[in-house]
Amino acid sequence: MVHLQKVYERYRDKGLLVLGISLDRQPERARRRTRELSVDYPVANGSGSALERDYGSS
């Protein structure tokens, strides 16, 4: 996440959009982690979604 944050900061004014997807089954834990890492791009909860089924771990 930290590397994506740096890229986002560098290029967001040029139109780059970064969207993180958390597969954590405990959304509060994911929110806490993004705060700890000072992530300010959007992070969606994908737990239980088709994304998790298709690309996530079991």
Summary of the structure (lengths in Angstrom):
residues: 58
radius of gyration: 12.4
end to end distance: 21.1
largest distance: 36.7
contacts: 128
relative contact order: 0.23
helix: 50%
strand: 10%
